[in-house]
Amino acid sequence: MDYNEFGEKLNEFLKLENEPVAIKWSVKEPKNVEKEEEKSSFCTKLMKAMKGEMFYSTAEEEGCMGSARYSGLKDIREYSANVQSGAFMVPKGLYKDIPAVQRSRKDETYINPGIFNAVVFAPLNKAEFEPDVIFMICNAKQGMEILHANAYDSGEHGLGADAVPICSSMAATPYMTGKVTYGFGDVAARKNMDLDQEDIMISIPGSDLSRIVSNLGEMRTKMFFKEE
């Protein structure tokens, strides 16, 4: 079974309204995928892929300072003191003061800069590459079933994401930890993506996808998960 089939199976088992997104970090700019034509934020790129687009982006196509930093395309030391300190977030209402920003950043996850030059995005059912992370928008019940499918044969616990940008919580975190990660998204991402109030987010490390899809199928034969 290839990744396109995994995408179809996820939709079949969970009845997803939104297409899962395959994300891959690349040392070199890929030759078989088109480059994004304009700058956009990481969350906007996810929506583009969710709607059927397949593309890659570099630091040049990053329209958000956080996106570039958390996805490993830029070093935070390249930015101004206002950005490095997090002072710009205080008047926006994201944090009360700079110490709160700095405490938060101590526990944030990001891809180490200087390794990757591109990030590739595609709908999972059209992906022509092996994804590092699969990102999904779903409802609480669908997210619960994925967490159960993850624990079904491994006993593994998922990670709950915090109020940091989703390029950190829902992309860098599952990439760096190898853990299924769930969360609600940060306020800016939810606005940019125009999400419904009931929507939640869940990300699966690419290496766990086949196991979780297989478990979802087997769970459908058990008492709690049989379809009515």
PEURJO-V185586 format. One record per residue. N is the residue number from 0. SS is DSSP state (helix for helix, strand for strand, loop for the rest). Layout:
# PEURJO-V185586
N;SS / N;SS
This chain:
# PEURJO-V185586
0;loop / 1;loop / 2;helix / 3;helix / 4;helix / 5;helix / 6;helix / 7;helix / 8;helix / 9;helix / 10;helix / 11;helix / 12;helix / 13;helix / 14;loop / 15;loop / 16;loop / 17;loop / 18;loop / 19;loop / 20;strand / 21;strand / 22;strand / 23;strand / 24;strand / 25;strand / 26;loop / 27;loop / 28;loop / 29;loop / 30;loop / 31;loop / 32;loop / 33;loop / 34;strand / 35;loop / 36;loop / 37;loop / 38;loop / 39;strand / 40;loop / 41;helix / 42;helix / 43;helix / 44;helix / 45;helix / 46;helix / 47;helix / 48;helix / 49;helix / 50;loop / 51;loop / 52;loop / 53;loop / 54;strand / 55;strand / 56;strand / 57;loop / 58;helix / 59;helix / 60;helix / 61;strand / 62;loop / 63;loop / 64;helix / 65;helix / 66;helix / 67;helix / 68;helix / 69;helix / 70;loop / 71;loop / 72;loop / 73;loop / 74;loop / 75;helix / 76;helix / 77;helix / 78;loop / 79;loop / 80;helix / 81;helix / 82;helix / 83;helix / 84;helix / 85;loop / 86;helix / 87;helix / 88;helix / 89;loop / 90;loop / 91;loop / 92;loop / 93;loop / 94;loop / 95;loop / 96;loop / 97;helix / 98;helix / 99;helix / 100;helix / 101;helix / 102;helix / 103;helix / 104;helix / 105;helix / 106;loop / 107;loop / 108;loop / 109;loop / 110;loop / 111;loop / 112;loop / 113;loop / 114;loop / 115;loop / 116;loop / 117;strand / 118;strand / 119;strand / 120;strand / 121;strand / 122;strand / 123;helix / 124;helix / 125;helix / 126;loop / 127;loop / 128;loop / 129;loop / 130;loop / 131;loop / 132;strand / 133;strand / 134;strand / 135;strand / 136;strand / 137;strand / 138;loop / 139;helix / 140;helix / 141;helix / 142;helix / 143;helix / 144;helix / 145;helix / 146;helix / 147;helix / 148;helix / 149;helix / 150;helix / 151;helix / 152;loop / 153;loop / 154;loop / 155;loop / 156;loop / 157;loop / 158;strand / 159;strand / 160;loop / 161;loop / 162;loop / 163;loop / 164;loop / 165;helix / 166;helix / 167;helix / 168;helix / 169;helix / 170;helix / 171;helix / 172;helix / 173;helix / 174;helix / 175;helix / 176;helix / 177;loop / 178;loop / 179;loop / 180;strand / 181;strand / 182;strand / 183;loop / 184;loop / 185;loop / 186;helix / 187;helix / 188;helix / 189;helix / 190;helix / 191;helix / 192;helix / 193;loop / 194;loop / 195;loop / 196;loop / 197;loop / 198;loop / 199;strand / 200;strand / 201;strand / 202;strand / 203;strand / 204;strand / 205;helix / 206;helix / 207;helix / 208;helix / 209;helix / 210;helix / 211;helix / 212;helix / 213;helix / 214;helix / 215;helix / 216;helix / 217;helix / 218;helix / 219;loop / 220;loop / 221;loop / 222;helix / 223;helix / 224;helix / 225;loop / 226;loop / 227;loop
